[in-house]
Amino acid sequence: MSYPLGMMPGMDAELLSSVPGERSRLAALRWHMSAVARDWPDFDPAPEIYAITREPVPWEAGDLGRALAALGDDPVSYDGQAYHLPAIIAQQVPLEEVREHEAALTATMERIYGEWEMPGEIRRRLAAQYGRALGRLTGVLPPYLLAKLDAFGPAARAALGGLVADPALIALLEFAGTLTKPVPPKSWLRRAEALVGAGPQLPGAVRGILSAFANVAVAVHDEHDWLVRGLCWTVAVSDPSEETTLVLARVAGVAGEPVRQGARVKAALTATAAVEILAGREDAGAVRGLARLAVVTRSKPLRARVRTALDRLGAARGWAPGEALELAVDDHGLDADGRRSWPASDDSTIVVEVAGEKASVRAPRAAAKEHVDEARVLAKEVTKTLAAERARLEDLLSQDRTWQWEVWRERYLLHPVTGSIARRLIWEFSSDGRT
């Protein structure tokens, strides 16, 4: 009982009722052809096709191939309706048939990711459906999770190593992508905590993914922004350690960095969530991460959110407005002269030092490559802090701030990073509190 799509004759109801599931199969195929042929959009996120195929359907050999072929090049694809049935079939037919159409399924999933006019809710559901179908072929992390959408996806998969086959990790990542708000409800947090607690390897695995995000430091695809936001909350709710705070602070800093010269940030959803997370943590790394983000980002809404969080943290600690930013400046282990040095392998010394608006590296030619690379990474981080401090001190020009001498001396004059800028400015001093 096999017919080309769109050419199935009407069948007697009594005959259909005698063939288990055949009514659903024919109804599903007709629904698919209608979705492909329709020339107007229908943005229903839960279309009827899922009710039609709720029970197992006796798909015939060739149904998957015909459903994929029917998509063609010009369906009303941005509403997503034409894409549903192939994914449903691919999750129910034998693996041999999925393998036969692996290339077409992969291409369709990539096409879905490129449909920017498609509502995000529909796009994510479809990508997950195709990813799960393709995941049946490998038994490891489905390709829609940490996908090849940008440099972050492959880097995160590489960081996971053999854990890509861990069912508990797969379940955790699938759940992390369900978060729809900057601050999750308590029920979501309870579920996240339970999933992270399913194995001792999971908190470290999530930190590894987040570290990969911070290390790659690229503007990520919307799907990855959505996923990383959820992962931040899953590890935050289950691990109060300072190590996790530092990872989250790095994630916040990268997520809030501008893309090129504009105000758009690299991962807006992640940045917003990270601010809320760090504002609720107690250690100094949280304040430092927020402070750096406040001056690094060019997004006015994000900067306002960060400074509100810092003011809230400062008020709880009895700090003056803006004091949280001062206390959070990282000295990167530099000495009072703005230098940090360590021995090279040939008994000579590698030096990182502040020079004007950036940090530089001095290393002997014979120095070991890993030592030079370490120095260059440090210099890059110091340069970022210098840029942030310059912006913060420029903002001080519009504020009415005073400091006790010893406080100012410690935080400005003698600070290894801030001092290189502060010592080039003109400050007003008073011995009597009036001049």
N, C-alpha and C positions, 0 to 999 in steps of 0.2 A: 504494500500500500504506500508506494513512494511516488510523489509528484513533484515537478519543478515548483519552486516557490511562486505563489501568485496564480497558479493554474490548477489548484486542488478543487475538484468538483464538489458540490454539495452532497452530503451523505445522509442517508436515512437515520433518524435519531435512534431507532431501535438497533440498527447495525452498530452505530457508534457506541451505544451503551454496552454492547456485548464485547467490545475490544477495550480492555482495561487501559486507561490513560490515553487512548487515541484521541478522544475528544479534546483533551488538554493539549496534546501535541499539535493538532490541526489549528486549534484556536490560537496557540502561541505563534505558530508560523504565520498565520494570517495577520495577527497583531503586528508582527515584525515587518511584514511587507507594507502594512498601512503606515507604520512609523517611518520606513524608508522613503515611501512615496509622498508623504505629507509635505506640503509646501508652506506650512505655517508652524511656528514653534509651540511646543507644549512643555513647560518647565515643571511638570509634576515630579517631585523628588522621589515619590513612591508609586510608580506607574502600575497599571493593572497587570502587567506581565508577571509580576511577582506573585500575585494571587492565583493567576492561571497555572503557574508552575510550582505552586506550594508543595504539592505531592510529587514524588518521583515520576518523571515522564519517560515513556519508552521511545527515546530518540532513535531514529534509524540512521544507519551508516550514510554519511553524506549530508546530514542535516546541518552539521557545524560548518562544513565547507560552503554549502549553499547560503547559509545565513551570513557568513563573512563576505562572500562574493556579492551578495545583494547590497552591501553597503555602498559599493561603487565609489565614485569620487565626489558626488554632489548631493548627498542627502541633506536634510535639515539637521546637520550634525551638532550644531552648537546648543541644541536643547537636550542632547544626550539620549533621546528616546531610541534612536536606531541602533545604539550600541548595546543595549541591555541583553537581548536574547543570545547573541554569540557567547557572551561571558557566562550566562546561565547554563547553556548547553555544555560549554567546555569544563564546567565543574561537575558534570554528571556522566559524561560519556567515558568509555574506557581510555586509559592513558595512551594507548597506541594512536587513537584518533587525535588526541590533544597534541601529541608529538608530531603528527603529520602536518598540523596547522600551527606549529609553534611560531614560525616566522610571521605568519599573518596575524596571530594573536598579539605578538610583541609589537608589530607595526601599528596595530589598532590602539594598543595601550599608549604608545608614544604619540599617536595622533590625538588621543583624548587629552593628554597633557598639554598639547599645543593649542587646544580650543579655549582661548582666553575669554571668549564671550560666554562660555558655558558657566553657569552658576557653580561656585566652589563646592557646595554640598553634593551636587550631582557628579561633578568631576571626580571628587574623592571617592565616592561610592563606586563609580565605574572602574576607576583605576585599581581599587581594592579587589573588585570582582575579577578583573583580568589577571591581576597579580596573583591571586589565590589559585586561579586555574593554572597558570604557568608554574606556580610553586609546587604543584602536584608532580611535576617532572623531576624535581631536584630534591625535595624533602628538606630544603634549607630556607633561609629567610626569603619570603616571596619578593619578586623584583619590584613591587610597588613600594616596599619599605627600604629606605636608604637607596633610592633609585639613582640611575645615571643621569640625573637631571642637571647636576652641577658637580664641581670638584669635591664637594663635601660627601656626597653619597658613597662613591668608591673609597674615599679615605676612611670613612667610618666603618665600612665593611672590612677593610684591611685591618683596622684596629681591633675588630672583634675576633679575627682569626677563626678558630674552630667553633666559637660560640654561635656562628651564623646557623648552625644546625640545632641549637638548643631550643626545644619547644617552649620552655618557660620564658626565654628571652623574646621569642617570636610573639607570644601572647602579650607580653608587656609592651612591646613596640606597637602592636595593633591597638592596644588600649590607649596608649599615649596619644595616638592620633585622633582620639574621639573628643578631646577637650575642645570646647567651643567658646570659652571665656578666659579673660586674663587671670581671674581668680576662680578656681574650680569650686563646686559645691562640696560639702562635707562627704556626701555619699561617694563622689568621684575620688576624693582623697583616701577614703577608707579602702576602696577597691585598689587604688594604686599602691597603697602600703602593703596590701595583701599580696599583690603580684610581685612586688620587689622582694618581699620576704619569702618567695617560693624557692629561692636558692641563694646560697652565700655568694655566688659569682655575679649576681645581677647588679648590685650597687656599683661594683667596680666596672662592669660592662657599660652601664649607663654613663659613668664618669668618663670612660674611654671614648664614647660617642661624642659627649659634650666637649671633651678636649680636642677631638678631631675637628669639630666645628670651629673652635677657637684657633686651632693651628692653621687650618686652611684659610680662614678669614676672608671668605668671598661672600658676595651677595647671593643668597640662596633662593631657590625656587619656592614658590608659595607653599607647596606640599611639604618641603623640608622645614620651613618656618613653622608650620602647623605642628609637625612632629616634634621638633626640638623644644617648642614651648611646653608640650605635654611632658617630655622627658625631664625638663627642668623641675617641674612640680613633682614627678614621681620620685626623683632622688632627694628633693628638698624635704618631702614629708617623711622620708624614712631614714635620713642620715643627717644629723645635726652637726657633724664634725667640721672642724675648721678646714680640712682638706676639701670637702665638698663646697664650702663657702667660697674658697679661692677659685675653684673651677667655675662656679656660678658667676663669680665676679668677672672672670675672663670672658665667659660667654656673653654677659651683659655688655662688656666693653666692645666686643666685636660686633654683636648684633646692633648696637646703637651707632656704630661708625657710619659716616656718610658714604654714599656711593658716588665716586668721583667727586665733583665739586658741588653737587646739589644737596638738598635737604633730606632726600630719601635715604633711609637707613638700610643696612644689609639684611636685617630680619626684624621687622617691626613688631610682629606678634611676640617673638621671643624676648625682645628688649623690654617690652611693656610688662610681661610676666616676670622677668628677672628682677625688675625694679621692685615689684610687690614682694617677691621672695626675699630679696636682700634686706628690705625694710623691716622684715620680721625676724631677722637673725641677729644674734647678740655680739658676735666677735668683730674685731677691728677690720677684718678683711671685707666684711659687708659694707661698712662705711667707706672704706677706701675704694671699693669697686663702684659704689654709687657716686662718689666724688669725682672719680675719673670720668665716668660716663656723663656727668653733668656738664663738663667743659669740652668733652670730645664731640658729642653729638651736635649736629646742626638742626635737628628736628625740634622746633619750638614746643610742640605738645609733649614730646618725650622729655625734653629738658625741664619743663615745668613740673612734670610728674616726678622726676628725680629730685628736684629741689624741694618739692613738697615732702617727699619721703625723708630727705635729709633734715629738713626743719622739724619733722615729727620725731626723728631719732634724737636730734639735738635737744629739743625741748624735754624729752624724757630723761636726758642726761644732765640738764641744766646748762647747756651751752648757749652762747650768744648766736644770733643769726649769722650764718656763714662760717661759724667755727668748725662745723663738721668737715667742711672742705679743707680747712687748714690742717686739721689733725690727721687727715687721711692721705696726705701726700707721701708717696712711697719714696724712700731714700735709696732703694735698690742696693743697699750695702755699700754705698760710696762713703768715703771719709769726708772730713770737714772741707777738704780742698776739691771735692767733687771728683775723686779718683777711686778706682778699685783695681787692684792688681793681684796676680797670682803667678806662681812659677810656671814656665814653659818646660818642655821635656829636656831642653839642653841647658838647664840652670839659668837661663835668662828669664825675663819677666814680660808678661802680657799686661797691658794697661788699657782700661777703659776710662776716659775722662771727659768731663763736660768742657766743650769748647764753643763758646758763643751760644747759638740757638740749637745745637745738637751735640750728641756724644760721639766721640771718635775712638778708634781702636789703634793702639800701637803694639805691634807684635813682631818679633824677630822672624826672619825668613825660615829658620829651621824649626819654628814652633809646630807642634802637632796640630793637624787639621781640626781635630775635635775640640782642642782648646781655643783655636781661633774662631771656630763656629760658635762656641759658647759665648765668646766675647762679643761677637757681632750681634747675637740675639740680645744680649744685655744692652748693648749700645742702642739697638732699635727701641727697646722698652724705655730706656732713659730718655731718648729723644721724644717719644710719645708723651712722657710725663712733662718734659720741658715745654712742649707745645701747649699742653693742658694748663700748666701753671702760668704761662704767659697770658692765656686767655682769661684765667681767673684773676690775675693781678690787674689786667685791663678793666675787668668788671668792677674792681674795688674803687676805681676812680670815680664811679657814680654813686658810691656808698659813703655814709658817714660812720667810719669805724675808728675806734681807738683801742690800743693795747697797752698793757703794762709792759715796761721795758724788758723784763726778763722773758716774758711770753713772746714779745716781738723778736727779741734777739734769738730765741731758740727756733721759732717757726719761720723766720725770714732771713735774718742776717747770717746765721750759721747753718741753715739747712743746706745739705749738699746739692740739692737740685734747685729749690726755690731761691736759695741765696745767690745763685749765678745771675738771676734776673733782678732780685730785690736790691742787690748791691749797685746796680746801674740806675736805680731810680732815686728821686729826691723825696725824702720823708720829712715830716714836721715833728719836732720833739718839744716836750714841755717838762719843766721840772716842778711846776706848781699846779699843773692840771688846767691851766688857762691859756698858755702860749706855746 
